[in-house]
Amino acid sequence: MPHEVFICYSSYDKLVAEAVCAALESRHIRCWIAPRDVLPGSEWAEAIVDALDGSRVLALVLSSNSNTSPQVLREVGRAASKGITIIPFRIDDVTPSKTMDFFVSSHHFLDAQTGPLKKHLQRLADTVQQLLTKARVPQKSTEIAEAEEEAKREAEEARKAKEAEERGRREAELAAKEREEREAKEAKEKAKREAEEVRKAKEAEEKAEREAELAAKEKTKREAEEARKAKEAEEKAEREAELAVKEREKREAEEARKAKEAEEKAEREAELAAKKRKKKEAEEAGRAKEAEEKAAVFVERPAEPVKVKKPLLKRRWLWAGATAVLVVLISLFVFVLWETEAEQNYNAGVAFLKESQYELAILEFDKAIELDPNNARYYRERGLAYHYQIGKGEDDLALADFNKAIELDANYAAAYHSRGDLYQQKGQNDLAIADYTKSIELKPNSDHSYWKRGYAYQQKGEYDLAITDYTKAIELNPNAPHYYRYYYERGQAYLAQGRDNEAIIEFAACLVLAPQDTQNPGHLRSIQEAEQALYDLTLADLDKAIEQRPNDASAYSNRGKAYVQIGQLYSTITGPDYARTIEAYDLAIADFTKAIELEPNSAHWYGQRASVYTNKGEYNLALADCNKAIELEPKGANRYGVRGRTYRQMGEYDLALADLDKAVELDPNEAANYDERAYTYSAMGEYDLAIADFDKCLELEPNNAHFYLGRGGVYRQMGEDELAIADFEKCLELSQNPADIQRAQQALKELKG
């Protein structure tokens, strides 16, 4: 099918290049992009030249990678020599190299470094469409000139025919000689083919032996794995049974403890009642005795004054002291009883608050405040009950209670936090930030206050401050029940700044860490919004491309690669067995399978599907696809590279090295082959060889972040922490891949503590 636009890019900007292709082809502008449009078995350079010569526009994805890529410079140079319009689409803040500047300095640049990429893709599509429309108008006006040119060509052809007749005579003389030489050559080639067939037969025999050996090893490995799993299941059952016994014993001990406490409490209450009864009887006896003594002294008055004896005076002073002590004790008992009743009302209010029965909670807090009007906690909790009554307009009462709580206790961090929540809900973010800041000052380890202050900063558009607070909240309490929401909010802040790759990491982390069985409406909303944001950033445009071109294998391949990246990101965060990781890989396999159905003779699609099977640990399926890819494209270096990676994952390092050496031999300038071999050497403990291969990768592609990540990992295994840190930091500086960014950040966090 004829095309109009040639997409020129570095292999490390494939995601952006494929997004450019999808955006243009959604406007019915046919594009040519490698390797999708390179026919299997054709020469790569010839395909590139033909594609360039047949294009009207070259869309250049200009980045730090493509700026120094020799292949990109050759493609741009040929386009310039052919007068093809060049549109530089700059995605990195990079100054064109001298060679690149020579070719593109006269062309207008489209900058796509900030903001959502989707907006810049639409602008690029508009520009290309306008250029192509203008190019078609003068085409008709040249038809007459072309007709005249055709007449000239016919005259020229007549002249050439006469020359050909004369040349024919000369060629006839050489024909016999050439025929003899050709026959000799054919005989030689036949002998060579026979030798090649013998060699292939031998290789096939060796291959069959390797596969048989591999099958035996796989069987042994599976049996060992099944035995291990059975043992783990048995141990797990034993642990669970032991845990159940411990839990039962714990419950029985707790019930016994409670029964004993209840018994002791009853005994104490009975003892207290007995003491009170005895005390009351003693008081009554004392009062009776005192009355009797008074009667004895005053009833019969003698003629002479009676002189009261000292023992009687002493007894009267003792009774007066006892009475005073009794009054004090009764007052103290009333005070304690009063305070206990206030706490009971407070606790009942808190229970109602947790059950969202706000009116009942307010009634209990009212009673508590009436009994103890100077307790700051009672005002703060009643303020929360007023605040949570959404739609009842009680915020003024809530604010009054929060103010009263702070007035009673100026160091009450929770009251400042609650008042901050109220201000934030009313849109008064500056007041909210001030209160959250005071709460943090009083309680520096409050992850919740950092989170809420970050959200207030985000509402004001101060995204850097918001991100700082979200990061602090994550550091302070990684076990908080709403921990995953910190990642969600930080992702929204990154998204607002146009930092899409970092946003993808945060939304993926949110989905991985979120509880799968939550019924909280706010939590469910965050999870759903994270899923939608991740979809919009990674898959929305690719789904649209498939909808518009349902029979285009490359459209399914592009979406499959996006699913692979999402699966790798999930795997980096939680491990390869996480449900979302497996789901993403299965969706990728489905898309690559669809691409194979549409183009069954494309080795590329088999290689892509094999990589996903390897990620899932389904090695037999992976090897079957690798072998099919090699059968379709026996000189394809990447095909051997994918099979080498599969063997490495299986622990078959010798087979892996054989395939990767073959890949390097077929294409010594393809950095990806050295990359895979470096990981194999690293797995074998051959760290010096691994470093040498990573160095070669960076020599070929000095701005590839993935190679810095790999080399940093090897340095870390060697104990060279400073070199490892330098490589991980370089990876973060260059990377546009969310999974690589996540891995580098995690490694730096572990190394730096």
Secondary structure by P-SEA (a helix, b strand, c coil): ccccbbbbbcccaaaaaaaaaaaaaaaccccccccccccccccaaaaaaaaaaaccbbbbbccccccccaaaaaaaaaaaaaccbbbbbccccccccaaaaaccccbbbbbcccccaaaaaaaaaaaaaaaaaaaaaacccaaaaaaaaaaaaaaaaaaaaaaaaaaaaaaaaaaaaaaaaaaaaaaaaaaaaaaaaaaaaaaaaaaaaaaaaaaaaaaaaaaaaaaaaaaaaaaaaaaaaaaaaaaaaaaaaaaaaaaaaaaaaaaaaaaaaaaaaaaaaaaaaaaaaaaaaaaaccccccccbbbbcaaaaaaaaaaaaaaaaaaaaaaaaaaaaaaaaaaaaaaaaaaaaaacaaaaaaaaaaaaaaaccccaaaaaaaaaaaaacccccaaaaaaaaaaaaaaaccccaaaaaaaaaaaaaacaaaaaaaaaaaaaaaccccaaaaaaaaaaaaaacaaaaaaaaaaaaaaacccccaaaaaaaaaaaaaaaacaaaaaaaaaaaaaaacccccccaaaaaaaaaaaaaaaaaccaaaaaaaaaccccaaaaaaaaaaaaaaaaaaaaacccccaaaaaaaaaaaaaaaaaaaaccccaaaaaaaaaaaaaacaaaaaaaaaaaaaaaccccaaaaaaaaaaaaaacaaaaaaaaaaaaaaaccccaaaaaaaaaaaaaacaaaaaaaaaaaaaaaccccaaaaaaaaaaaaaacaaaaaaaaaaaaaaccccaaaaaaaaaaaaaaac
